[in-house]
């Protein structure tokens, strides 16, 4: 992933593309500050696109800064490696989320609640937001689904994530040691 080494800052800025990248980053940040300091009630500001632009521009800037800092480069390599290894895990996790959401949706008595509200509710429960006891106490299947989803995600899935990230960390550390020697 990130294998580029730059000995001096001057070497980095000797390439016109890097100067242009820094200039583009600066313009995007300046525009963001100008838009965000204006009246927040004016919705004609393309804020969604601005949000995405700021996010991706900052991620590219972090990538460029990592050229100068070995520890940041190592951390980005670990994150990249872990993301690649977590792909099948994410499919299983979100598949489980869909199954639990569908089961929860079937158990809802109120017709005014749509599936996406149920999906969001299930998502928040799976990642730590606890349900109000009054919402589930009247139904044994709701209690069972709550226990299954929280235990599966918290105990099983988090341990899997920890093992994948630990494996990625060790793998990247080995690569870094071979690069540096």
Secondary structure, DSSP 4 states (H G I P E B T S, - for coil): ------S-HHHHHTSHHHHHHHHHHHHHHHHHHHHHHS-TT--TT-HHHHHHHHHHHHHHHHHHHTTT-HHHHHHHHHHHHHHHHTHHHHHHHHHHHHHHHHHHHHH---TTS-HHHHHHHHHHHHTTPPPPHHHHTT-HHHHHHHHHHHHIIIIIIHHHHHHHHHHHHHHHHHHHHHHH-
